[in-house]
Amino acid sequence: MNRRRFIIGALIAVVALAVTYWLAKVAHPFGHTLLVIPFLMLQVDPPQIVWFSIIAKWYTRFHHGNIRTNLGPLRYVLVTPQFHRIHHSVERRHRDTNFGALFSIRDRLFGTQYRGYDEYPETGIEDEAFPHEKVAGVTSLLLRPLVRMVYPFRQTQEQYAASPSIRQRAPDRAAREA
């Protein structure tokens, strides 16, 4: 039973990884295409659409910056560096908040906006075993994404092997095979 649960968990993880990859590489650029459709329906000139796309792309880089600012009253409309930092916080109370990429309006509408505008929490990943960068060599930089993709599977396999219920069943299985 536990082995089946492990296999099902591994399959779910593979599907989740595939969906995440698809969303990041296929649907995300397609999402930018969908963003253009309302502009075309409003008969906005293509050069203005291009400028909007460039500014929007730059702005996402800006709000990912390690900058202590909430942009004053604009914080009620736009995602700010402070707003997005809360999204990446290690504190439990900040989980599942501040999902906006350009505008913060959706988070306000759906109740996922955290309104501690002056907080500056630590960010990162709490898991001590997570493969963080320790060496800045070219090989390490090339392999790091692969190591991080495999990490959840390795952790699940180690948890499966360490499960007491599996160790208890092993003598019973050996007796049946004998």
MIMI-165974 format. One record per atom (N, C-alpha, C, CB): residue in one letter; x, y, z. Coordinates in steps of 0.02 Angstrom, whole numbers, padded with zeros to 5 digits, always signed. Glycine has a CB too. Layout:
AXYZ...
//
This chain:
M+00041-00060+00000M+00000+00000+00000M+00043+00063+00000M-00047+00000+00060N+00096+00065+00042N+00139+00124+00045N+00178+00133-00020N+00187+00119+00103R+00197+00078-00051R+00233+00084-00114R+00188+00114-00167R+00259+00015-00137R+00125+00093-00168R+00078+00121-00216R+00069+00196-00203R+00009+00084-00211R+00065+00214-00139R+00058+00285-00121R+00119+00324-00144R+00048+00293-00044F+00179+00294-00136F+00240+00327-00159F+00240+00337-00235F+00302+00287-00138I+00220+00285-00271I+00217+00289-00345I+00166+00341-00367I+00200+00220-00376I+00108+00341-00335I+00057+00391-00353I+00083+00461-00337I-00009+00377-00314G+00116+00469-00280G+00145+00534-00262G+00197+00556-00312G+00176+00531-00193A+00239+00509-00334A+00290+00526-00384A+00258+00545-00450A+00337+00466-00394L+00205+00510-00471L+00170+00527-00533L+00137+00596-00528L+00117+00474-00549I+00108+00611-00470I+00078+00677-00461I+00132+00730-00465I+00042+00681-00393A+00190+00718-00436A+00245+00766-00439A+00269+00776-00510A+00303+00743-00394V+00273+00722-00550V+00294+00728-00620V+00242+00769-00659V+00303+00658-00652V+00178+00755-00648V+00126+00793-00683V+00129+00866-00662V+00056+00764-00668A+00138+00879-00597A+00143+00949-00573A+00202+00984-00604A+00148+00950-00496L+00258+00949-00610L+00318+00978-00641L+00305+00993-00715L+00378+00930-00634A+00272+00947-00749A+00257+00958-00820A+00209+01016-00829A+00226+00894-00851V+00158+01021-00786V+00111+01076-00790V+00146+01142-00776V+00052+01066-00742T+00189+01142-00724T+00226+01203-00707T+00270+01225-00766T+00269+01193-00644Y+00305+01177-00796Y+00348+01192-00854Y+00305+01220-00911Y+00387+01129-00877W+00248+01188-00923W+00204+01210-00977W+00180+01281-00965W+00145+01162-00985L+00159+01295-00903L+00135+01362-00887L+00190+01414-00895L+00107+01364-00816A+00251+01396-00875A+00306+01444-00879A+00331+01455-00950A+00364+01420-00836K+00333+01402-00990K+00364+01407-01056K+00314+01415-01114K+00406+01347-01069V+00254+01388-01106V+00205+01390-01160V+00149+01439-01146V+00176+01320-01172A+00115+01429-01091A+00056+01471-01076A+00075+01542-01058A+00015+01440-01020H+00132+01552-01024H+00150+01619-01003H+00161+01665-01063H+00214+01616-00961P+00201+01646-01113P+00205+01688-01173P+00137+01695-01207P+00257+01660-01222F+00097+01642-01206F+00031+01644-01236F-00012+01694-01197F-00002+01574-01237G-00001+01698-01131G-00037+01746-01090G-00023+01817-01111G-00019+01737-01016H+00039+01831-01132H+00055+01897-01158H+00017+01910-01222H+00131+01904-01170T+00008+01858-01263T-00030+01865-01324T-00103+01881-01307T-00026+01801-01367L-00130+01847-01257L-00199+01861-01235L-00206+01932-01209L-00221+01811-01182L-00153+01958-01179L-00155+02027-01154L-00162+02077-01211L-00092+02041-01114V-00137+02060-01270V-00139+02105-01328V-00209+02109-01357V-00089+02081-01381I-00248+02057-01351I-00314+02054-01383I-00359+02113-01363I-00348+01989-01366P-00364+02130-01297P-00406+02188-01281P-00380+02253-01313P-00409+02197-01205F-00314+02260-01317F-00286+02320-01350F-00308+02323-01423F-00209+02320-01345L-00305+02266-01457L-00325+02265-01527L-00400+02279-01534L-00307+02197-01559M-00440+02253-01488M-00511+02266-01490M-00527+02340-01479M-00548+02223-01438L-00485+02373-01439L-00493+02445-01428L-00458+02487-01481L-00466+02463-01359Q-00431+02453-01532Q-00397+02485-01589Q-00337+02527-01568Q-00447+02527-01627V-00299+02501-01519V-00237+02534-01499V-00185+02518-01551V-00214+02510-01427D-00145+02568-01569D-00093+02559-01620D-00041+02508-01597D-00059+02626-01636P-00018+02464-01642P+00031+02413-01624P+00094+02441-01590P+00052+02376-01686P+00123+02498-01612P+00182+02523-01576P+00167+02538-01502P+00209+02586-01610Q+00108+02561-01487Q+00090+02574-01417Q+00084+02509-01378Q+00025+02614-01413I+00059+02457-01411I+00055+02391-01379I+00125+02366-01363I+00017+02341-01425V+00170+02375-01411V+00240+02353-01400V+00270+02391-01341V+00283+02364-01464W+00260+02456-01338W+00286+02496-01283W+00257+02474-01216W+00272+02570-01294F+00192+02460-01215F+00161+02435-01153F+00193+02369-01132F+00085+02426-01163S+00205+02324-01180S+00235+02259-01165S+00305+02267-01137S+00237+02215-01227I+00344+02313-01166I+00413+02325-01143I+00411+02353-01071I+00449+02375-01190I+00368+02401-01060I+00364+02431-00993I+00339+02380-00942I+00316+02493-00994A+00290+02339-00960A+00264+02288-00915A+00319+02238-00898A+00204+02252-00946K+00359+02218-00947K+00414+02170-00936K+00466+02202-00890K+00446+02149-01003W+00483+02265-00902W+00531+02299-00859W+00504+02304-00788W+00548+02369-00887Y+00440+02320-00782Y+00411+02329-00716Y+00413+02265-00675Y+00339+02353-00723T+00404+02208-00707T+00408+02145-00669T+00479+02135-00643T+00388+02085-00713R+00529+02158-00680R+00599+02155-00655R+00607+02202-00596R+00649+02173-00712F+00576+02261-00600F+00581+02310-00547F+00550+02284-00482F+00546+02375-00568H+00490+02256-00485H+00459+02235-00422H+00490+02172-00393H+00386+02223-00432H+00534+02138-00431H+00572+02083-00403H+00636+02108-00370H+00589+02032-00457G+00651+02172-00376G+00712+02200-00347G+00709+02203-00271G+00724+02269-00374N+00768+02202-00242N+00775+02205-00169N+00775+02279-00148N+00841+02169-00145I+00717+02311-00156I+00710+02383-00145I+00657+02395-00092I+00691+02420-00211R+00672+02436-00043R+00624+02453+00010R+00581+02512-00011R+00660+02468+00077T+00529+02498-00048T+00483+02551-00067T+00414+02521-00080T+00507+02589-00128N+00363+02560-00064N+00296+02536-00079N+00261+02585-00127N+00255+02529-00014L+00297+02632-00155L+00273+02679-00206L+00214+02723-00184L+00253+02641-00267G+00207+02733-00119G+00154+02777-00094G+00085+02755-00115G+00167+02848-00117P+00044+02802-00140P-00025+02785-00158P-00031+02737-00218P-00063+02847-00174L+00022+02730-00257L+00020+02683-00314L+00016+02611-00290L+00082+02693-00358R+00033+02598-00227R+00032+02530-00200R-00039+02500-00201R+00059+02529-00129Y-00089+02542-00206Y-00159+02518-00208Y-00178+02493-00277Y-00206+02573-00187V-00137+02508-00327V-00152+02488-00396V-00098+02442-00424V-00158+02550-00441L-00035+02459-00412L+00021+02421-00441L+00053+02375-00390L+00074+02469-00468V+00084+02322-00415V+00125+02278-00373V+00190+02317-00360V+00139+02208-00408T+00209+02321-00297T+00271+02356-00279T+00323+02305-00257T+00257+02408-00222P+00387+02326-00252P+00437+02279-00227P+00420+02254-00156P+00506+02313-00225Q+00393+02298-00115Q+00373+02279-00047Q+00316+02227-00049Q+00350+02341-00007F+00267+02239-00091F+00210+02194-00100F+00234+02125-00121F+00160+02223-00153H+00279+02123-00170H+00302+02058-00196H+00349+02023-00148H+00336+02067-00263R+00385+02061-00107R+00429+02031-00058R+00388+01990-00008R+00470+02086-00020I+00330+02014+00010I+00285+01977+00055I+00267+01909+00024I+00220+02018+00070H+00258+01908-00042H+00242+01846-00078H+00298+01794-00069H+00230+01860-00152H+00360+01816-00066H+00417+01771-00060H+00441+01762+00012H+00474+01796-00102S+00403+01786+00061S+00423+01784+00131S+00426+01712+00157S+00374+01824+00173V+00469+01701+00207V+00473+01635+00239V+00424+01630+00297V+00544+01621+00263E+00393+01685+00316E+00346+01684+00372E+00280+01652+00352E+00335+01755+00399R+00255+01610+00396R+00194+01572+00382R+00133+01618+00369R+00178+01526+00441R+00128+01673+00404R+00070+01718+00395R+00069+01752+00327R+00071+01772+00449H+00124+01750+00290H+00127+01780+00223H+00113+01730+00167H+00195+01811+00213R+00104+01667+00185R+00093+01616+00133R+00027+01628+00097R+00095+01546+00163D+00028+01610+00033D-00032+01615-00009D-00060+01686-00012D-00086+01568+00017T-00016+01734-00019T-00037+01804-00025T+00001+01839-00081T-00026+01842+00041N-00025+01894-00104N+00008+01939-00151N+00032+01904-00215N+00066+01973-00118F-00014+01881-00256F+00002+01845-00317F+00009+01889-00378F-00050+01794-00329G-00011+01952-00374G-00011+01997-00432G+00057+02003-00465G-00035+02064-00412A+00056+02013-00530A+00118+02020-00568A+00129+02092-00592A+00119+01974-00627L+00075+02128-00603L+00080+02198-00625L+00033+02242-00584L+00063+02204-00701F-00029+02220-00578F-00078+02258-00540F-00097+02220-00477F-00141+02272-00583S-00109+02256-00423S-00127+02224-00359S-00203+02219-00350S-00096+02262-00301I-00240+02240-00398I-00313+02243-00393I-00343+02174-00383I-00342+02276-00456R-00319+02124-00419R-00347+02056-00412R-00338+02029-00342R-00316+02008-00462D-00280+02042-00312D-00269+02019-00244D-00317+02053-00195D-00196+02032-00222R-00331+02116-00207R-00379+02152-00165R-00449+02122-00174R-00378+02228-00182L-00468+02109-00236L-00535+02082-00250L-00545+02012-00222L-00546+02081-00325F-00494+01969-00227F-00502+01900-00206F-00479+01887-00135F-00464+01856-00253G-00460+01940-00098G-00442+01932-00028G-00374+01900-00016G-00493+01893+00006T-00329+01901-00065T-00263+01872-00055T-00210+01925-00044T-00245+01829-00115Q-00230+01988-00036Q-00181+02041-00026Q-00165+02047+00049Q-00208+02108-00053Y-00100+02047+00064Y-00077+02059+00132Y-00063+02133+00138Y-00013+02016+00149R-00093+02166+00187R-00090+02239+00189R-00039+02266+00239R-00157+02265+00207G+00011+02229+00256G+00066+02255+00298G+00116+02290+00254G+00100+02198+00339Y+00099+02351+00232Y+00137+02386+00181Y+00208+02405+00204Y+00101+02449+00161D+00220+02408+00268D+00286+02430+00292D+00329+02372+00317D+00278+02480+00348E+00307+02311+00307E+00347+02253+00330E+00400+02236+00278E+00301+02192+00342Y+00457+02212+00302Y+00513+02193+00259Y+00540+02126+00284Y+00569+02248+00259P+00503+02071+00270P+00522+02006+00298P+00580+01973+00262P+00462+01959+00297E+00608+01923+00296E+00659+01881+00264E+00625+01841+00209E+00694+01833+00316T+00662+01828+00155T+00635+01788+00100T+00678+01727+00089T+00630+01830+00035G+00651+01679+00053G+00690+01619+00038G+00650+01556+00047G+00751+01617+00080I+00686+01502+00058I+00657+01436+00066I+00678+01410+00134I+00678+01387+00009E+00630+01390+00175E+00644+01369+00243E+00680+01302+00248E+00580+01365+00282D+00672+01259+00199D+00700+01192+00200D+00776+01194+00201D+00674+01151+00140E+00807+01170+00255E+00880+01171+00262E+00914+01126+00210E+00900+01149+00332A+00880+01074+00188A+00910+01027+00141A+00904+01050+00068A+00878+00959+00148F+00868+01105+00057F+00859+01130-00012F+00927+01147-00042F+00813+01192-00013P+00939+01128-00106P+01005+01139-00137P+01017+01212-00156P+01011+01096-00200H+01039+01252-00108H+01057+01322-00121H+01126+01325-00154H+01057+01363-00055E+01141+01381-00187E+01205+01390-00218E+01259+01396-00164E+01205+01452-00263K+01312+01357-00172K+01369+01362-00127K+01433+01379-00166K+01378+01295-00088V+01433+01363-00230V+01489+01376-00274V+01463+01414-00334V+01527+01310-00295A+01500+01464-00358A+01476+01505-00414A+01511+01488-00479A+01485+01579-00399G+01530+01425-00488G+01563+01405-00550G+01513+01396-00607G+01602+01342-00539V+01538+01393-00667V+01496+01385-00726V+01458+01319-00723V+01538+01390-00790T+01492+01265-00706T+01460+01200-00702T+01403+01200-00651T+01511+01145-00684S+01417+01230-00593S+01366+01234-00541S+01305+01274-00564S+01395+01266-00477L+01317+01329-00599L+01262+01370-00624L+01221+01333-00677L+01289+01435-00653L+01253+01292-00717L+01217+01254-00768L+01178+01196-00739L+01266+01228-00821L+01206+01164-00687L+01173+01106-00657L+01121+01123-00604L+01225+01061-00627R+01125+01182-00574R+01081+01201-00519R+01006+01193-00536R+01094+01272-00499P+00982+01215-00594P+00910+01206-00608P+00890+01132-00610P+00892+01238-00676L+00933+01089-00636L+00918+01017-00638L+00916+00988-00568L+00969+00980-00681V+00965+01007-00526V+00967+00983-00458V+00905+01004-00420V+01031+01009-00422R+00883+01065-00432R+00823+01089-00398R+00760+01054-00422R+00816+01164-00407M+00758+01035-00486M+00699+01000-00512M+00695+00929-00483M+00700+00996-00588V+00752+00898-00471V+00753+00829-00445V+00742+00828-00370V+00820+00796-00462Y+00757+00883-00336Y+00755+00885-00262Y+00689+00860-00232Y+00766+00956-00240P+00631+00881-00255P+00569+00855-00223P+00562+00779-00229P+00508+00888-00255F+00586+00750-00284F+00581+00677-00292F+00628+00642-00244F+00597+00657-00365R+00688+00668-00235R+00737+00638-00190R+00711+00640-00119R+00805+00673-00195Q+00681+00696-00099Q+00654+00704-00033Q+00598+00654-00020Q+00630+00775-00022T+00554+00646-00068T+00498+00599-00062T+00524+00528-00055T+00450+00606-00121Q+00574+00510-00094Q+00603+00443-00092Q+00635+00430-00024Q+00654+00434-00149E+00671+00480+00003E+00702+00473+00068E+00649+00466+00123E+00748+00532+00083Q+00595+00503+00118Q+00541+00498+00166Q+00509+00428+00162Q+00488+00552+00155Y+00502+00402+00102Y+00473+00336+00092Y+00518+00283+00125Y+00463+00321+00017A+00583+00288+00113A+00630+00239+00140A+00633+00243+00217A+00699+00250+00111A+00623+00302+00245A+00628+00311+00318A+00562+00295+00354A+00649+00381+00334S+00510+00279+00318S+00445+00267+00348S+00446+00205+00392S+00390+00261+00294P+00424+00209+00456P+00425+00151+00500P+00379+00095+00476P+00406+00171+00570S+00324+00112+00444S+00278+00060+00422S+00309+00015+00369S+00214+00092+00394I+00355+00042+00329I+00389+00002+00278I+00438-00045+00311I+00425+00048+00227R+00475-00020+00361R+00523-00063+00396R+00487-00120+00433R+00565-00022+00446Q+00428-00107+00459Q+00391-00159+00494Q+00366-00213+00446Q+00332-00129+00532R+00350-00194+00385R+00323-00242+00337R+00378-00284+00304R+00284-00207+00283A+00439-00260+00305A+00494-00295+00272A+00503-00366+00298A+00558-00257+00280P+00503-00380+00365P+00510-00450+00388P+00452-00494+00365P+00515-00453+00464D+00391-00466+00363D+00334-00505+00340D+00342-00524+00267D+00268-00465+00351R+00367-00479+00226R+00376-00492+00156R+00430-00545+00146R+00394-00427+00119A+00484-00541+00185A+00539-00590+00180A+00513-00660+00199A+00598-00570+00226A+00470-00663+00250A+00443-00728+00272A+00398-00758+00217A+00402-00720+00337R+00359-00716+00183R+00315-00740+00130R+00355-00765+00070R+00267-00685+00108E+00410-00731+00055E+00450-00751-00003E+00490-00815+00010E+00498-00694-00022A+00502-00831+00073A+00543-00889+00090A+00506-00953+00085A+00570-00884+00158
//
